[in-house]
């Protein structure tokens, strides 16, 4: 009798594991299903948004910390596109993962190899609410690709495109600001400025700006 009960317990546990695995697989494949437009369930504080609409490629300078209370709807579909193993890229990647856990975002990751174009194409084909990029090496390839996919929002973290289209938002600070090989690093570039706290602020401020309707601008944080 004990053997029978033991087998039954194992069978139930296995069945539960199979159901759980199937559910996870279903969720993982569900990005092609209809999805409510993302929004902020908690808006940024006063001083975050500019008083008047900004021109394309302009810079907005929100009040320090004004983005902290902003929170997107759970299930925001995010693709994190990374390239390179620099410490700054690793720190930013960790910040995105931490932010995603805190807000309940559905995060997928795509890592680019020596040729980043296939990885960017893969990220676009996933139809995320936003494709976030971490790594200076992605700036030039994104400048080539993003203008051909205006329906896909992009968020460039710690860098910016020299001539962004309306679907590309960027977050910079003193110490960041790579704009591509032709322009090189900004004079103030400092890899040490990519601290966990600042990278976390960059992600939160960038998403708050994106979901507040800011398009094609640079968000400058302290």
TORKOL-4160 file (C-alpha; in steps of 0.2 Angstrom, whole numbers, padded with zeros to 4 digits, m for minus):
222
<pt num="1" X="0000" Y="0000" Z="0000"/>
<pt num="2" X="0014" Y="0012" Z="0004"/>
<pt num="3" X="0022" Y="0008" Z="m0012"/>
<pt num="4" X="0006" Y="0011" Z="m0022"/>
<pt num="5" X="0004" Y="0028" Z="m0013"/>
<pt num="6" X="0022" Y="0032" Z="m0016"/>
<pt num="7" X="0020" Y="0029" Z="m0034"/>
<pt num="8" X="0004" Y="0039" Z="m0035"/>
<pt num="9" X="0013" Y="0054" Z="m0026"/>
<pt num="10" X="0028" Y="0053" Z="m0039"/>
<pt num="11" X="0015" Y="0052" Z="m0053"/>
<pt num="12" X="0006" Y="0067" Z="m0047"/>
<pt num="13" X="0022" Y="0077" Z="m0045"/>
<pt num="14" X="0028" Y="0072" Z="m0062"/>
<pt num="15" X="0011" Y="0077" Z="m0069"/>
<pt num="16" X="0012" Y="0093" Z="m0060"/>
<pt num="17" X="0029" Y="0096" Z="m0067"/>
<pt num="18" X="0024" Y="0092" Z="m0085"/>
<pt num="19" X="0009" Y="0104" Z="m0083"/>
<pt num="20" X="0020" Y="0118" Z="m0076"/>
<pt num="21" X="0033" Y="0115" Z="m0090"/>
<pt num="22" X="0019" Y="0116" Z="m0103"/>
<pt num="23" X="0012" Y="0132" Z="m0096"/>
<pt num="24" X="0029" Y="0140" Z="m0096"/>
<pt num="25" X="0032" Y="0135" Z="m0114"/>
<pt num="26" X="0015" Y="0142" Z="m0118"/>
<pt num="27" X="0019" Y="0158" Z="m0110"/>
<pt num="28" X="0036" Y="0159" Z="m0119"/>
<pt num="29" X="0028" Y="0156" Z="m0136"/>
<pt num="30" X="0014" Y="0169" Z="m0132"/>
<pt num="31" X="0021" Y="0185" Z="m0139"/>
<pt num="32" X="0012" Y="0182" Z="m0155"/>
<pt num="33" X="m0005" Y="0183" Z="m0147"/>
<pt num="34" X="m0014" Y="0200" Z="m0145"/>
<pt num="35" X="m0007" Y="0211" Z="m0131"/>
<pt num="36" X="m0014" Y="0226" Z="m0123"/>
<pt num="37" X="m0004" Y="0242" Z="m0127"/>
<pt num="38" X="0009" Y="0245" Z="m0113"/>
<pt num="39" X="0006" Y="0260" Z="m0102"/>
<pt num="40" X="0011" Y="0267" Z="m0085"/>
<pt num="41" X="0001" Y="0261" Z="m0070"/>
<pt num="42" X="0010" Y="0274" Z="m0060"/>
<pt num="43" X="0016" Y="0290" Z="m0068"/>
<pt num="44" X="0032" Y="0299" Z="m0065"/>
<pt num="45" X="0033" Y="0313" Z="m0053"/>
<pt num="46" X="0031" Y="0332" Z="m0057"/>
<pt num="47" X="0047" Y="0338" Z="m0065"/>
<pt num="48" X="0049" Y="0322" Z="m0076"/>
<pt num="49" X="0041" Y="0328" Z="m0092"/>
<pt num="50" X="0047" Y="0343" Z="m0102"/>
<pt num="51" X="0035" Y="0358" Z="m0101"/>
<pt num="52" X="0033" Y="0359" Z="m0119"/>
<pt num="53" X="0035" Y="0345" Z="m0133"/>
<pt num="54" X="0053" Y="0342" Z="m0138"/>
<pt num="55" X="0060" Y="0343" Z="m0156"/>
<pt num="56" X="0067" Y="0326" Z="m0163"/>
<pt num="57" X="0084" Y="0322" Z="m0156"/>
<pt num="58" X="0082" Y="0335" Z="m0142"/>
<pt num="59" X="0087" Y="0332" Z="m0124"/>
<pt num="60" X="0075" Y="0331" Z="m0110"/>
<pt num="61" X="0082" Y="0333" Z="m0092"/>
<pt num="62" X="0070" Y="0327" Z="m0079"/>
<pt num="63" X="0072" Y="0332" Z="m0061"/>
<pt num="64" X="0083" Y="0319" Z="m0052"/>
<pt num="65" X="0073" Y="0304" Z="m0046"/>
<pt num="66" X="0057" Y="0310" Z="m0053"/>
<pt num="67" X="0055" Y="0293" Z="m0063"/>
<pt num="68" X="0057" Y="0282" Z="m0047"/>
<pt num="69" X="0038" Y="0281" Z="m0044"/>
<pt num="70" X="0034" Y="0277" Z="m0062"/>
<pt num="71" X="0029" Y="0259" Z="m0065"/>
<pt num="72" X="0024" Y="0250" Z="m0081"/>
<pt num="73" X="0009" Y="0238" Z="m0083"/>
<pt num="74" X="0015" Y="0220" Z="m0078"/>
<pt num="75" X="0019" Y="0209" Z="m0093"/>
<pt num="76" X="0028" Y="0223" Z="m0103"/>
<pt num="77" X="0037" Y="0213" Z="m0117"/>
<pt num="78" X="0055" Y="0218" Z="m0117"/>
<pt num="79" X="0070" Y="0211" Z="m0127"/>
<pt num="80" X="0087" Y="0215" Z="m0120"/>
<pt num="81" X="0099" Y="0216" Z="m0134"/>
<pt num="82" X="0118" Y="0215" Z="m0129"/>
<pt num="83" X="0135" Y="0215" Z="m0137"/>
<pt num="84" X="0152" Y="0214" Z="m0129"/>
<pt num="85" X="0158" Y="0209" Z="m0112"/>
<pt num="86" X="0164" Y="0226" Z="m0106"/>
<pt num="87" X="0160" Y="0230" Z="m0087"/>
<pt num="88" X="0148" Y="0244" Z="m0092"/>
<pt num="89" X="0138" Y="0232" Z="m0103"/>
<pt num="90" X="0138" Y="0219" Z="m0089"/>
<pt num="91" X="0132" Y="0231" Z="m0076"/>
<pt num="92" X="0118" Y="0238" Z="m0088"/>
<pt num="93" X="0113" Y="0220" Z="m0092"/>
<pt num="94" X="0111" Y="0216" Z="m0073"/>
<pt num="95" X="0101" Y="0232" Z="m0071"/>
<pt num="96" X="0089" Y="0228" Z="m0084"/>
<pt num="97" X="0086" Y="0210" Z="m0076"/>
<pt num="98" X="0084" Y="0218" Z="m0059"/>
<pt num="99" X="0071" Y="0231" Z="m0065"/>
<pt num="100" X="0062" Y="0217" Z="m0075"/>
<pt num="101" X="0060" Y="0207" Z="m0059"/>
<pt num="102" X="0054" Y="0222" Z="m0049"/>
<pt num="103" X="0041" Y="0227" Z="m0061"/>
<pt num="104" X="0035" Y="0210" Z="m0068"/>
<pt num="105" X="0041" Y="0213" Z="m0086"/>
<pt num="106" X="0042" Y="0198" Z="m0098"/>
<pt num="107" X="0060" Y="0199" Z="m0102"/>
<pt num="108" X="0069" Y="0189" Z="m0116"/>
<pt num="109" X="0087" Y="0191" Z="m0121"/>
<pt num="110" X="0097" Y="0191" Z="m0137"/>
<pt num="111" X="0116" Y="0192" Z="m0137"/>
<pt num="112" X="0124" Y="0198" Z="m0153"/>
<pt num="113" X="0140" Y="0190" Z="m0160"/>
<pt num="114" X="0153" Y="0197" Z="m0171"/>
<pt num="115" X="0140" Y="0202" Z="m0184"/>
<pt num="116" X="0126" Y="0211" Z="m0174"/>
<pt num="117" X="0113" Y="0213" Z="m0188"/>
<pt num="118" X="0106" Y="0195" Z="m0187"/>
<pt num="119" X="0104" Y="0198" Z="m0168"/>
<pt num="120" X="0095" Y="0215" Z="m0171"/>
<pt num="121" X="0084" Y="0207" Z="m0184"/>
<pt num="122" X="0079" Y="0193" Z="m0172"/>
<pt num="123" X="0075" Y="0205" Z="m0158"/>
<pt num="124" X="0064" Y="0215" Z="m0170"/>
<pt num="125" X="0055" Y="0199" Z="m0176"/>
<pt num="126" X="0050" Y="0195" Z="m0158"/>
<pt num="127" X="0038" Y="0210" Z="m0158"/>
<pt num="128" X="0042" Y="0216" Z="m0141"/>
<pt num="129" X="0035" Y="0232" Z="m0133"/>
<pt num="130" X="0053" Y="0238" Z="m0132"/>
<pt num="131" X="0070" Y="0232" Z="m0138"/>
<pt num="132" X="0083" Y="0238" Z="m0125"/>
<pt num="133" X="0101" Y="0239" Z="m0131"/>
<pt num="134" X="0117" Y="0238" Z="m0120"/>
<pt num="135" X="0134" Y="0239" Z="m0127"/>
<pt num="136" X="0143" Y="0253" Z="m0138"/>
<pt num="137" X="0146" Y="0241" Z="m0152"/>
<pt num="138" X="0127" Y="0241" Z="m0155"/>
<pt num="139" X="0125" Y="0259" Z="m0159"/>
<pt num="140" X="0131" Y="0259" Z="m0177"/>
<pt num="141" X="0121" Y="0244" Z="m0182"/>
<pt num="142" X="0106" Y="0251" Z="m0174"/>
<pt num="143" X="0108" Y="0267" Z="m0183"/>
<pt num="144" X="0107" Y="0257" Z="m0199"/>
<pt num="145" X="0092" Y="0246" Z="m0195"/>
<pt num="146" X="0080" Y="0256" Z="m0184"/>
<pt num="147" X="0074" Y="0268" Z="m0197"/>
<pt num="148" X="0067" Y="0254" Z="m0207"/>
<pt num="149" X="0057" Y="0248" Z="m0192"/>
<pt num="150" X="0047" Y="0263" Z="m0186"/>
<pt num="151" X="0034" Y="0252" Z="m0178"/>
<pt num="152" X="0047" Y="0245" Z="m0166"/>
<pt num="153" X="0052" Y="0255" Z="m0151"/>
<pt num="154" X="0070" Y="0255" Z="m0146"/>
<pt num="155" X="0078" Y="0261" Z="m0130"/>
<pt num="156" X="0097" Y="0264" Z="m0131"/>
<pt num="157" X="0105" Y="0263" Z="m0113"/>
<pt num="158" X="0121" Y="0273" Z="m0110"/>
<pt num="159" X="0123" Y="0279" Z="m0128"/>
<pt num="160" X="0113" Y="0287" Z="m0142"/>
<pt num="161" X="0111" Y="0287" Z="m0161"/>
<pt num="162" X="0118" Y="0302" Z="m0170"/>
<pt num="163" X="0102" Y="0304" Z="m0180"/>
<pt num="164" X="0088" Y="0295" Z="m0171"/>
<pt num="165" X="0071" Y="0292" Z="m0179"/>
<pt num="166" X="0055" Y="0294" Z="m0169"/>
<pt num="167" X="0056" Y="0276" Z="m0163"/>
<pt num="168" X="0073" Y="0277" Z="m0154"/>
<pt num="169" X="0074" Y="0284" Z="m0136"/>
<pt num="170" X="0091" Y="0285" Z="m0128"/>
<pt num="171" X="0097" Y="0288" Z="m0110"/>
<pt num="172" X="0113" Y="0296" Z="m0106"/>
<pt num="173" X="0123" Y="0305" Z="m0092"/>
<pt num="174" X="0139" Y="0313" Z="m0088"/>
<pt num="175" X="0151" Y="0298" Z="m0092"/>
<pt num="176" X="0140" Y="0290" Z="m0106"/>
<pt num="177" X="0136" Y="0296" Z="m0123"/>
<pt num="178" X="0144" Y="0285" Z="m0137"/>
<pt num="179" X="0136" Y="0290" Z="m0153"/>
<pt num="180" X="0145" Y="0279" Z="m0166"/>
<pt num="181" X="0162" Y="0276" Z="m0173"/>
<pt num="182" X="0162" Y="0292" Z="m0184"/>
<pt num="183" X="0159" Y="0302" Z="m0169"/>
<pt num="184" X="0168" Y="0292" Z="m0156"/>
<pt num="185" X="0166" Y="0293" Z="m0137"/>
<pt num="186" X="0160" Y="0309" Z="m0129"/>
<pt num="187" X="0173" Y="0319" Z="m0121"/>
<pt num="188" X="0166" Y="0315" Z="m0104"/>
<pt num="189" X="0165" Y="0296" Z="m0107"/>
<pt num="190" X="0169" Y="0287" Z="m0091"/>
<pt num="191" X="0166" Y="0268" Z="m0090"/>
<pt num="192" X="0166" Y="0270" Z="m0071"/>
<pt num="193" X="0151" Y="0280" Z="m0072"/>
<pt num="194" X="0141" Y="0264" Z="m0076"/>
<pt num="195" X="0137" Y="0261" Z="m0058"/>
<pt num="196" X="0122" Y="0249" Z="m0053"/>
<pt num="197" X="0112" Y="0263" Z="m0046"/>
<pt num="198" X="0114" Y="0274" Z="m0062"/>
<pt num="199" X="0111" Y="0260" Z="m0074"/>
<pt num="200" X="0095" Y="0256" Z="m0064"/>
<pt num="201" X="0090" Y="0274" Z="m0065"/>
<pt num="202" X="0093" Y="0274" Z="m0084"/>
<pt num="203" X="0082" Y="0259" Z="m0087"/>
<pt num="204" X="0068" Y="0266" Z="m0076"/>
<pt num="205" X="0069" Y="0284" Z="m0083"/>
<pt num="206" X="0070" Y="0277" Z="m0101"/>
<pt num="207" X="0054" Y="0266" Z="m0099"/>
<pt num="208" X="0045" Y="0281" Z="m0090"/>
<pt num="209" X="0049" Y="0292" Z="m0105"/>
<pt num="210" X="0044" Y="0280" Z="m0118"/>
<pt num="211" X="0027" Y="0276" Z="m0110"/>
<pt num="212" X="0024" Y="0294" Z="m0107"/>
<pt num="213" X="0025" Y="0297" Z="m0126"/>
<pt num="214" X="0042" Y="0304" Z="m0128"/>
<pt num="215" X="0049" Y="0300" Z="m0145"/>
<pt num="216" X="0066" Y="0301" Z="m0153"/>
<pt num="217" X="0074" Y="0311" Z="m0139"/>
<pt num="218" X="0088" Y="0309" Z="m0126"/>
<pt num="219" X="0084" Y="0307" Z="m0108"/>
<pt num="220" X="0098" Y="0315" Z="m0098"/>
<pt num="221" X="0100" Y="0309" Z="m0080"/>
<pt num="222" X="0112" Y="0314" Z="m0066"/>
